[in-house]
Amino acid sequence: MGILAKVASGVLAISFLTFVAFFGRIPALRHTPVAWLHRAIWVYIPNGVLAVDRVLTGGRIVSSAGSFGHAVWYGRHPTVLIFFVLLLSVSEYLYLPGGWPRMSHFQQATGAILIVLPYAFLYLAAYGDPGVVTAETHARYMALYPYDFTIFHPGQECRTCRVLKPARSKHCAVCKRCVAKLDHHCVFINNCVGYGNQHWFLLLLLSTALLTTYAAALGLGMVAENARARSSVFSLWKHAQLSWHHYFILLTFGIQADVGVGSVTLLTAMTSPLVWGLLGYHAYLIYCGTTTNESMKWQDWQAEMDDGFAFRRRLPLSRKRDPRLEATWTRWPVEPAQILVRTEDGEPPNDTSPPGEGPWERVWHLRDIENIYDIGFWDNLVDVFVPNYSFRAEAQSDLERGKKPKRTRAKAKT
């Protein structure tokens, strides 16, 4: 039990710290213990170590470690990608020799498919174009989405790439390029997740989650079968006839009877919830019609609203686009109906010039602002999984601004 407990505790601790380190900054976890732990890992503990290092070495150790850590996490290199591939392949190397002969033909066929899919989707996500904005692709990405005049405004230029930023795009500091509908930069694929490869990234998460869950389920069955060789009353759900001490002795025997199957089963059982959690988070973002990058911008707006510094007014129905700053037509079925701005003093803006018309109204809640990029869950899915899908049949604005059309896909097909 000692070895089993150490292995299980180590895997669980590493999985939890990985979750905190990667996802502690997401808006949904703000003001939670996970966010506090994230700050402790990345802020409080490093600052404490830095204070001690300044006294002992003048800060040289922390400076060198910081440079190395920054290069690992924020440099564009395949280190973490290689680690991910090795984690998959080595786990399969340990698991399959003992597990494969014990599977039925159906289980083997299913397993073979699930083993191949993560590698295929990893390749497509890592080496596919995430939607890099260049001089050649700029017009195409400008026509994907309209500016919402809330978190994306026309006329903003990327100071690095020297191009007008399309709506929903962002400059990636790691890749040193602007990416259309940038969600985040993922170190596991050594690439950005953007408009061009978001669907491959989601399929990578789904296939990995299915593979780890399938391996854990089959492995637990094999572990239980090994344990039943010692005691016929053993089951994964503790039988009333067994004491906890006897149960864990049998479970340890079941794992150690085939160390390869047992160790990988532990790993997949403990990491599967992380993969499903990440997939669920991205499914929630699709449901909301937003991205990781945009969700943080929305939370920033909520902070401005809490302080009373956010104001809105309507956009005129007859607003004409400036072709120098925005596309004259986009494939998106919804147009902005309002403009949202912030002020430094908490007073309504004095500016009465376009865009926008009418009086300024103070905004207190995000629910009072429409997200024009949310056109319903199924159409949001279409936007992710069917690149370049046009939600408009004609290149003209025949939809009332700010109103979501019903049965969008059906209209687009006619």
ZIFEN-V128387 format. One record per run of one state. SS is the DSSP state (helix for helix, strand for strand, loop for the rest). FROM is the first residue (numbers start at 0). LEN is the number of residues. If there is no record, write none. Layout:
SS/FROM/LEN + SS/FROM/LEN
This chain:
loop/0/1 + helix/1/22 + loop/23/3 + helix/26/3 + loop/29/3 + helix/32/25 + loop/57/2 + helix/59/15 + loop/74/4 + helix/78/24 + loop/102/2 + helix/104/23 + loop/127/4 + strand/131/1 + loop/132/5 + helix/137/5 + loop/142/14 + strand/156/1 + loop/157/6 + strand/163/1 + loop/164/5 + strand/169/3 + loop/172/4 + strand/176/3 + loop/179/4 + strand/183/3 + loop/186/4 + strand/190/3 + loop/193/4 + helix/197/31 + loop/228/15 + helix/243/13 + loop/256/2 + helix/258/30 + loop/288/3 + helix/291/15 + loop/306/3 + strand/309/5 + loop/314/23 + strand/337/5 + loop/342/14 + strand/356/6 + loop/362/3 + helix/365/3 + loop/368/8 + helix/376/9 + loop/385/22 + helix/407/6 + loop/413/1
